[in-house]
Amino acid sequence: NEVQVIGNGGLSGKPLKERSTEVIRYIVEKSQNTIPVIGVGGIFTAQDAIEKLNAGAKLVQVYTGFIYEGPFIARKINKAILKQRLQDKK
């Protein structure tokens, strides 16, 4: 049983990154972008968060990355997203 192999704590962090981005793309596509999706799973850097947004997520949620990178991860992510959005407008 996979659940027993993974353990009570479940699976989180970097092992979820690619699969969660695939699921975001799938849900956004199948719902024709009518469901606001929150991107989670494996976000440790600003680029990880941007990948979730580029896949169609409207928001991102950081958990394990927050634990390992500290509270300033939010500032780093926000600055990078703002920088990218400003560049996209040019």
N, C-alpha and C positions, 0 to 999 in steps of 0.2 A: 504494500500500500504506500503510495507516494507521500501521503500526509504523515505517516509514521516515520518515513525516511527523513523528511524535512524537519520534523519535530514540532513541538507545541508552539514555538515562537513564530513559525511560518517563515516565509521567504521575503526578504526585503533588500533594498539597496541595489547595487550595481548589477546583480544577476537579472534584475527585472527590466533594465534600461531598454534594450532593443525590443523585447517582446511588448512592453507597454506602449512604445511608440508605434509599433505595428497595429496594436489594438486601437489606439487613438485614431490612426488613419482610417481603419476599417469602420469604426463607429461613425466618424464624421462623414465618410463617403456614403455608407448605407443609409444614414439619416438625412442625407442631402444637406448637411450642416444645419439641421434644425434643432439639434440637441446640444446645449452648451456642455462641452466636455472639459473636465479638469484633468490635466496631465500629471500623473504621478508615476514613480518608479525609477529609481536609479539616478535621481538628480543630485549631482555633487558639484557641478560647475554651472556657470552662466550659459555655456554652450549647450549643456544638457537640457536646461530649461528652454532655450531657444529652439532646440530640436523638437520638443513637445509642442511648442507654439506653432512651429512651421508645419507640424503634422496635423494641425487643426484645433489643438486645445485652445480654449479661451482663457484659462487660468492654469497655473501650476501649483502643485503642493509639494513641499519638501519635508521629509521626515528624517530618514537615515543620514542624508547629507547634512542636515542641520546639526545632528548629533556629532558627526565627525569633523565638520568644517567650522562649526560655531555659528553664533548669531549673525555675524557679518556676512554670511552667505546671502542673506536677503538683499543687502545693499549691493553686493557684487552683481547679483542676478538682475536687479532693477536697473543698475547703471548700464549693463550690457544690453538689455532689452531696449532701453531708451536710445542708446547709441545706434543700435541696428535699425530701429524704427525711423530715426532721423536720417540715416543714410538711405533707407528705402524711399524716402520722400524726395530725394535729390534726383 
